[in-house]
Amino acid sequence: MEWLAPLAETPLARALITSSTLYLLVNAAHILGIGVLFGAILALDLRLMGFAPAVPLAAIAPYLSRIAAAGVVVAILTGMCLFSVRPTEYARNSAFLAKLGLVALALVNVAVVHFGSGWRAVLSGEGPSTAVRVGATLSILFWIGALIAGRWIGFL
């Protein structure tokens, strides 16, 4: 993992290390990105699972998906910045590795659901298929797991 050490010497990492204000702002943006992601994806996944059937899924699904995608982008970009401050320590942290694994599983799940015929059917106004409902359930589990693992990082 020592090959990651030079990341901590990049100008961005040095700025984050030397400025508690910059680190605070990037950390806050990371939390905001996670909140936007999780709020949007939880609402969408619950609707896909059958909750709030009066809410038109074809209308909210594209909107919530885009909001969740924006949250993912913010969370990943700011997460990479935060990682650069202590890359070798994070790379050895089992909670961090679990978080990365769960985020990867969640993103694969997103791709499987969104590129499947069931998602296209939802967007055209049909009800979610069993596969889409299973994907929504897995999504909630993966994202909650990633959130818990992320909080666990500081305790290891």
C-alpha positions as CSV (number, residue, x, y, z in Angstrom):
1,M,0.0,0.0,0.0
2,E,3.0,2.3,0.2
3,W,2.6,3.0,-3.5
4,L,-0.4,5.2,-2.5
5,A,1.7,7.4,-0.2
6,P,2.5,10.0,-2.9
7,L,-1.2,10.9,-3.1
8,A,-0.8,12.6,0.3
9,E,1.8,14.9,-1.3
10,T,-0.4,16.2,-4.1
11,P,-1.3,19.9,-4.0
12,L,-4.9,19.0,-3.2
13,A,-4.0,16.7,-0.3
14,R,-1.5,19.2,1.1
15,A,-4.2,21.9,0.9
16,L,-6.7,19.7,2.8
17,I,-4.1,18.7,5.3
18,T,-3.0,22.3,6.0
19,S,-6.4,23.9,6.0
20,S,-8.9,22.7,8.5
21,T,-11.5,24.9,6.9
22,L,-11.0,23.4,3.4
23,Y,-11.1,19.9,4.9
24,L,-14.3,20.8,6.8
25,L,-15.9,22.0,3.6
26,V,-14.9,19.0,1.6
27,N,-16.1,16.7,4.3
28,A,-19.4,18.6,4.6
29,A,-19.8,18.3,0.8
30,H,-19.1,14.6,1.0
31,I,-21.9,14.2,3.7
32,L,-24.2,16.3,1.6
33,G,-23.6,14.2,-1.5
34,I,-24.3,11.0,0.6
35,G,-27.5,12.6,1.9
36,V,-28.7,13.6,-1.5
37,L,-27.9,10.2,-2.9
38,F,-29.5,8.3,0.0
39,G,-32.6,10.5,0.2
40,A,-33.4,10.2,-3.5
41,I,-32.5,6.5,-3.8
42,L,-34.4,5.5,-0.7
43,A,-37.6,7.3,-1.9
44,L,-37.3,5.7,-5.3
45,D,-36.5,2.2,-4.0
46,L,-39.4,2.3,-1.5
47,R,-41.7,3.3,-4.3
48,L,-40.4,0.6,-6.6
49,M,-41.0,-1.9,-3.7
50,G,-44.7,-0.9,-3.7
51,F,-44.9,1.8,-1.0
52,A,-46.9,4.9,-1.8
53,P,-48.7,3.4,-4.9
54,A,-50.6,6.7,-5.5
55,V,-47.3,8.4,-6.5
56,P,-46.8,8.0,-10.3
57,L,-43.6,6.0,-10.7
58,A,-43.1,7.0,-14.3
59,A,-43.0,10.6,-13.3
60,I,-40.7,10.4,-10.2
61,A,-38.3,7.6,-11.3
62,P,-36.3,9.6,-13.8
63,Y,-36.1,12.7,-11.5
64,L,-35.1,10.7,-8.4
65,S,-32.5,8.7,-10.4
66,R,-30.9,11.9,-11.6
67,I,-30.8,13.4,-8.1
68,A,-29.3,10.2,-6.8
69,A,-26.7,10.2,-9.6
70,A,-25.7,13.8,-8.7
71,G,-25.3,12.7,-5.1
72,V,-23.1,9.8,-6.2
73,V,-20.9,12.1,-8.3
74,V,-20.5,14.6,-5.4
75,A,-19.8,11.8,-2.9
76,I,-17.2,10.1,-5.1
77,L,-15.4,13.2,-6.0
78,T,-15.2,14.5,-2.4
79,G,-14.5,11.0,-1.2
80,M,-11.4,10.8,-3.4
81,C,-10.3,14.2,-2.1
82,L,-10.7,12.9,1.5
83,F,-8.9,9.7,0.6
84,S,-5.9,11.6,-0.6
85,V,-5.2,13.0,2.9
86,R,-4.4,9.5,4.3
87,P,-4.4,7.0,1.5
88,T,-2.3,4.3,3.0
89,E,-4.2,4.3,6.2
90,Y,-7.6,4.2,4.4
91,A,-6.4,1.4,2.1
92,R,-5.6,-0.7,5.2
93,N,-8.9,0.0,6.9
94,S,-11.3,-2.9,6.7
95,A,-14.3,-0.6,7.1
96,F,-13.1,1.6,4.2
97,L,-12.6,-1.5,2.0
98,A,-16.1,-2.8,3.0
99,K,-17.5,0.6,2.1
100,L,-15.9,0.5,-1.3
101,G,-17.1,-3.0,-1.9
102,L,-20.7,-2.1,-1.0
103,V,-20.6,1.1,-3.1
104,A,-19.4,-1.0,-6.0
105,L,-22.1,-3.6,-5.5
106,A,-24.7,-0.8,-5.3
107,L,-23.5,0.8,-8.5
108,V,-23.5,-2.6,-10.3
109,N,-27.0,-3.1,-9.0
110,V,-28.0,0.4,-10.4
111,A,-26.6,-0.6,-13.8
112,V,-28.4,-4.0,-13.8
113,V,-31.7,-2.4,-12.9
114,H,-31.4,0.7,-15.2
115,F,-30.3,-1.2,-18.3
116,G,-32.9,-3.9,-17.9
117,S,-36.2,-4.2,-19.6
118,G,-38.0,-3.8,-16.2
119,W,-36.7,-0.3,-15.8
120,R,-37.8,0.7,-19.3
121,A,-41.3,-0.7,-18.5
122,V,-41.4,1.4,-15.3
123,L,-40.5,4.5,-17.3
124,S,-43.3,3.7,-19.8
125,G,-45.9,3.6,-17.0
126,E,-46.0,-0.1,-16.1
127,G,-45.6,-1.5,-12.6
128,P,-42.2,-2.7,-11.4
129,S,-41.4,-6.3,-12.2
130,T,-40.2,-8.7,-9.5
131,A,-36.6,-8.2,-10.7
132,V,-36.9,-4.4,-10.3
133,R,-38.4,-4.9,-6.8
134,V,-35.5,-7.2,-5.9
135,G,-33.1,-4.7,-7.3
136,A,-34.7,-1.9,-5.2
137,T,-34.4,-4.1,-2.0
138,L,-30.7,-4.8,-2.8
139,S,-30.1,-1.1,-3.4
140,I,-31.4,-0.2,0.0
141,L,-29.3,-2.9,1.7
142,F,-26.2,-2.0,-0.2
143,W,-26.5,1.8,0.4
144,I,-27.3,1.3,4.1
145,G,-24.4,-1.0,4.4
146,A,-22.1,1.5,2.7
147,L,-23.3,4.2,5.0
148,I,-22.7,2.1,8.1
149,A,-19.2,1.0,6.8
150,G,-18.4,4.7,6.1
151,R,-19.3,5.6,9.7
152,W,-17.3,2.6,11.0
153,I,-14.1,3.9,9.3
154,G,-13.3,6.3,12.1
155,F,-13.7,3.6,14.7
156,L,-11.0,1.2,13.3
